[in-house]
């Protein structure tokens, strides 16, 4: 809007119209100018913190997942996890975007907001503050790629444990920000903490490469050594610059075994702001610098083409699935 004011001064009616126009302009600007970001909390020193990206979460005493990143707003601190960690039903069906029953997040029931969630390293349970699956069903989301890959939840950390939190990802450092995309062949890192890893620290850091994005940018296909396994669900991924780009959602069996589907955290976080009253939730940056991966530089580019030609007979795959508890 452009206000053109002449040199001859303003009459009373002109001044009134101008005042109304300016008021309307200010109101319009308030709708499009984002609120200033909240100041980050004071974090526990990295060597003393007991709550950080990668700690285990247990929902309803049953589902063990791995947290991804720390988030905060003006009043609260949150730990991110996958939405399907608080689902009701069969995880092999509900968390698979290729399920014949339809898009997972827009059809599968979840435990309600407020559900207590145990957080490794916390003295008190957290509470489920946001679940993308619940929100998508409330607003009647129908876009298949969003229903399939918007797999994100926030666990509100009890204020008694705020002094135990540090947002730095173990082993790697960071995150340094939020990535808007990954490129095919780009190096990525993660930190999985499944109980199936038997508590062996050396098995938790993972490095690999991105195969690029699909489904309107909502999904990143990644290959890592080792691949994500049950219990790693929800773990966070950093790109080659240490920026947070994804949340582990699915294990891909076919056509490329040992690959993972990773939801896009920038889109998932934007969805929170657009469809809930959790206004101003933002990623907490690590207090330690990012240390890029290096140990598999020579081998990583060769592994995905090899895996692409591996053929797992469907009967064997079915037998493996049937043996899962």
N, C-alpha and C positions, 0 to 999 in steps of 0.2 A: 504494500500500500504506500502510495506517495502523497504527501500533503504539500500542496503548492500555495504559499502564502504571499499575497501582494504587499506592496510597499506602503499602501495608504492607510494602514491601521485596520482594526477589526471592529465591526459593529457588534451590538449585544447579541443579536441572533446568530451572527457568524461565529462569535466567540463560543456560544453555547454549542453550535454544531461541531466546532473544532474540538471542544472539550470532550464531547461525546465520542468523536472519532478517535481521539488519542486514548480514551479509556478502553474503547473496543480493541485498538491495536495492542495495548498493554495486555489485555485479557487474552488475545490471540497468541501473543508471544509466550505467555505463561504455559500454554498448551504444548508448544513445540520446543522450548528451551529446557533441556534436562536439568533436574535439581542437582546441586553440587554434590559430589561424592562425599560419603561419610568418611571421617578420619579413621584410619585403621586403629584397632585396639593395641594396647601394649602387650606384646607377646612374651611368653616364657622363653628364656634362653634355649637354643636348640638342643643343647646337651642335657637340659633338665626337663624338657617338656615330655609329657606322657601321652598327649593326644596330638596327632599329626596325620597328614595324608598317609594312607596305607594301614592304619590300625583297623582291626577287625570290628565289625558291627554284627550284632545278633538281634534279629527281630522276632518278637513274640517267643523268645526262648528256643527258636528252631532254625531259622534261616541265617547262616553265616555268610557274610559278604565282606568285601574290602572297601574301605572309604576311599574317596578320590582326592578331593581338595577341601580346604577350609574356606568358608564364605562368611560375610558379616554384613550387617546393616547398622542403623543408628543405635539399636538397642541389644541385638542378639548376635551370637556367634553360632555358625552352623557347620556341620560336617556333611559332605555330599556322599550319597550312595546311589545305587541303581534303584529305580522305581520297582523293578520286579522282585527286589529283596523283601518287599512287604506284600507280595501278591497272595491271593488265595487260589488254590488249584494246583494243577500239575505243571511244574516248572519246565519240563521238556517240551510241553505244548505251548504254554502261554508265553514263554520268552523267546520263541522262535518266530521271526518275521515271516518265514515260509510256511507256517502252520496252515493246514487246510481249513482250520476253523475260523480264519480271518485275522485281521490286524490285531496284535496282542494288546497294546495299550488301550485301545478304544473298546475292548470287549471283556477283558479279564478283570474280575473283582479284586480289590485290594483291601488290606486292613485300614481302618479309619485313621484320619489325622488325630494326633494325640496319643497314638500307640506308643508305649514305652519301648525304647531300643537300647540295649546294652552297648556301651562303647568301651572298647579295650583302653585301659589307662585312665578311665573316669571313675570318680567316687560315687556318682549318681547316674541313673539312666538318663539318656536323652529322650526327646519326644519327636515323633514324626510331624514335621511342620509343613511339608509340601511333598506331594507325589504327583508327577506329571500324568500318570494314568488316571488318577481321580479327577484332576483338572480337565483332561481331555474329554472324559465322559460327561462332566458337568456342563461343558460348553458345546457338546455334540460335535467334536472334531471328527472330520470324515476323510481328511487327506491320508491316503494309505501310507506314504513314506513317513509322515509325522507320527501316525499311529504305531508304526513299526519301530521307529528308532528314537522317539522321544522318551527315553528311559532314564529318568533323573528324579532324585528325591533329596530333600534337605532334612537333616536331623538337628533339631535345636539342642545345643549343649546347655546343660544346667549352669546357671551363673556361678554356682559353687566351684565349677571346674574351669572357668574361664582362664584362671591363672596357670593352668596346666597345658595350654594350647600353644603350638607353634605351627605355622602354615608351610614349613619347608618340607619338600618331598625327600624322604631318606635316600641316601646314596647319591642321588642326582643333583640335589639342590633345586632352586626355583620353587614354584613357577615364577616366570618373569613377566607374565601378562596373559592375555587370552588371544589365541591364534584364530584367524578368520578362515584359514584353509590349510591343507597339506598337499604337497605335490607327489605324484608317483615317484617312488625311489627315495623320497626324503627319509632321513634317519629319524627314528622315534624311540622313546624310552618309556618305561612304565615301572610300577612297583606292585607286585601281587602278593597277597598275604593269605592265601587259602590254607585252611587247616590241613588240607591234603599235602601241603608242602612240609608237613611234620615239624614246623618251627625251625627249619634250616635256613639261616639268614642268607646264605649264598644263593638260594633259589628264588629269593624275592625280587631283586632287580632284574628287569628284562629290557633287552634292546632289540630293535628290529627296523623294519622299513614300512612306510605307508604304500599301499597300492592305489591310493587316490580316493576321491570321494564319489559317492553315488547318491541317488534318490534326492536330488535337489540340494545336495550338500549335507543332508542330515546323517549320512553314514560314511565312516572311513573304514576301509578294509585294510587291516594291518597284519603283518607277519612278524612274530617275535620269537626269540629264543630265551626262555621256553614260552610256548603259547599259553594264553589264559585258560584256566581250568575252573571247574565249579568251585566256588568259594572266592575266586578272584573277582567275581562280578562286582561291577561298580568302580573298580580301580581306575586311577587317572592316568592319562597319557600326555607326554610333553613332546613338542616338535623339536627340530634341530636347534632352535634358539631358546629352548626352555619354556616356551609358551604352552599353556594348557590348551589342548584341542579336543580331548575326548574322554568318554566314560565307557569302560568295557561293558558290552551288553550281551553279545552272542558269541558262541563257538561255532565256526563254520566247518561242517564236515564235507560238503560237496559244493562246487566242483573242486575246491582247493582245501584239502584237509589241513588242520593245524593253523588256520587263519582265524582272526577274530573280527567281529563287527563292533565298531566303536562309535557311539553316538556323539554328535557334534556339540561340545559344551557351550559354544557361543550361542548357537540357536536355542539350546535347552535353557540357558540362563535368560535369554531374551523372552522366552515363552513365560517364564516366571513373572517377569515384570509386566508383560502384556495382559496376563489373565488372572492375576491374584493381587491381594492387597499387601504382599510382601514387597513393598516399594523400596528400591535402592539396594537390593542384595547384590553384592559384588564379590569377585574373587579376591582372596587374600594372597598377596605376593610373598614368596619365600624370603626369609631373612638371610639366607646363605646363597652365594652365587651358583649359577647352573654349571655343572660339569658335564660337557658333552660325552656321549658314548664313543668308545674307540676300540674296544677289544675285538670286535667282529667286523672291522672295516673291510677286510679282504673277502670274508666269506658271505656276508649278508646279501650282496647283489646276486650271488649265484644260487641261493637257496630257493627263492620263490619259483623260478622256472623249473627247477627239479620237482618241486611239490606239485606244480601244475600237471605233470604227466603221471603222477601216482594215481592209480585206479583202485579204489576200495570197493570190492564187490558189495552190492546192496545187502545180500544175505548176511555177510560178515558184519556190516554196519548195524543191521537190525539186531543181530545177536549181542553186539556190544551194548546197544541201547537197552536191550531187555535185561542185561545184567546189572544196570545201574540201580542203586537203591531207591 
